[in-house]
Amino acid sequence: MRLTAAVLLSLFVIMSSLPLPSHACTEVRIKAKDGSIVVGRSMEFAQELNSDVILQPKGQTNVSELPGGKKGIEWTSKYGVLYLNGFDLDLAVDGMNEAGLGLGALFFPGEAQYQEMKADTSQTITINDLPLYILQNFGTLDEIKEALPALNVVGIKTPQMGGIIVPAHFSVYDKTGKGIIIEYTKAGLNIYDSIGVMTNSPEYSWHLTNIKNYVELTAEGAEPIVIDGVSFAATGQGSGLMGIPGDPTPPARFIRAGTMAYLAENPGDATGALTLAMHIMNTVDIPLGTVRDFSDNKSFGDYTQWVVGRDLTNGVLYFRTYNNMTLRSIDMKKFDMSEGAPRLTIPVNGADGAVVDVTADLKPAAGE
């Protein structure tokens, strides 16, 4: 049976409108009084990522494998990197390098649109390879800003995600705490200065505009009012944050995480910054089963699979998982990151339900 162009177009529109699993991620940057920079990030995903933490020393030779079997840009890594992957693929969804540059790749559905592949593919790279390319080659934001316009960034299907082209945008921070947001849309390449928070769609500029709707939020409680001689005081503490969005949508998480970071007491050092980042991540945590969609009579929903803390000042990566809330750490400084050093890996999902048993530590109360 022959299909007309109109029928094919209709089928394409229908397929394009089918719901994709909506993956929610949140990221926030914390600056400590002593200048330490820590970035907290949550990874919410519907499919099991089975992520590994990978330590890759410098000197790795790479080539971007393009659609149609073509070869793209080739590079040899300038920096050693510590990153998390997904689906056992050699790609970075989050990580940092030995120069103190950190990157997060967050879902960007309905907005991401990549470039058409050029005839000369020597500067062409897939969106899946871009995060690792950035981490392995650049130590400053200025270097990234200069390099990105010359790259031809194209989409590629990911079989592990049902063959979709992953819609992603990226945040990058350096050791100074400055950050940029990288988005490829129908308007082309957009690079924004980060205000220290990021979630998902819509475009970053939309989220910045949306902040204007919440400028009244404050840490200070509301003063009592008097009506016809009767005083009415706020019920309990926290009335200054009345109206802060509490749902798990990207706009709500952006405002919630950003407000918490803005209003919280400024920590003194990296340890305090990590603690604050993890507390903010707690406010956007998604328990399994609380966010669900249905497609083809099947239920699917994302949940917080893991959370990371990137200490860009001290080169330490912290992580915890849904089933193990205990923070684990990897210190890049303790490893040989020179060319030829071994590549190392550890699964993110280690022992589940880690609990410290302090039963034996109970002692008689003072004076008894």
C-alpha positions, 0 to 999 in steps of 0.5 A: 500500500502506498502512503501519500505525503499527507498521510505520512505527515499526519503519522509523523505529527501523531508520533511526535505528539506521543508522550515521552517519559518526562525526566526531572532534574534539579541543580543548584550552586552554593558559594561558601564564605571561604570561596568554596564552590559546591554544586548539588544535582538530582537525577530523576529518570523513569528508566533505570540508568544503572549509572557508574562513576568513572575516573578517566585520566587524561590522554584518552583518544576519542571520536564522535560516532555520527548518524549514518556511520560517519566519523565526527570530531576527534580529540585527545583529552586534556584533563582527567575527569570523574563522571557518571554515565548511564546505560553502560554507555561512555557518555557523561550525564554529570561530572567534573574535571581536574581543572575544577570545571563541573557539568550537568546534563539535564532533560530539555523536552519539547525545546531542544533542537540540534543542528543539521549535519554539515558535509565536512564532519571534522567539527561535528559532534553528537549531543551525547558526546558533547558533555564528555568533550567539554569536560575533557578539553576545557578548564574555563568558561571562556574557553567553552564560549569560544569553542562552541560556536565552531562545533556542529552539534547534531542529534543521534538516536539512543537505542537504550531510550527507545530510539529517541534523540535525547533532548538535553541542555547543560549547565557548566560551572568553574572553580570561581562559581561562575556558570553558564547554561548551554541550550540548542533550540530552534533559535540556534545555540544559546549561552546564558549566564547562570544564576545558580539554579537549573531544572528542565523545560522551558528555556532558561530565559523563561525561568528567569522571567518567571522569577518575577512572579515570586519576588515577594518570597522572604525568610521573614514571617509576616507581621500581624494585621488588625481588622476591626480591632482584632489582631490576626497573626500568621499560623506558625513559622514560615509565612514569608514563604507562603506561595512558594510552589511545592509541586514537582514540575520544572518551573516549581522546582526552579523557584523552590531550589533557587529561593532556598539557595538565595535565602539560606544562611551562607555556609562557611566552608565546603562542608557547610556548602555540601550540607546546604546543597543536600538539604535543598536537594531534599526539597525537590526529591521525588519518591517512586510512584508519586509522578506517573504518566501513561502510554500504551496502557503502561504506567511509567514515572521518574523518581530520584535515582541519585543525587550528587554534590560536586565540590569544585574547589577540592575536587571531591565528588559526593553521591547518594542513591534512592535506596542508600541515602548515605553520602559516599565520596571520591577524591580526585586528588588521590588518583593518578590522572596522568596519561596512561594511568588506569581507568577506574569505575564503581557502580552508583548503586551499591549496598541498599539501605545503609544504616548506622546501628548505634544500639551498642553506643547507648550508655547510662545517663549522667548521674545514674 
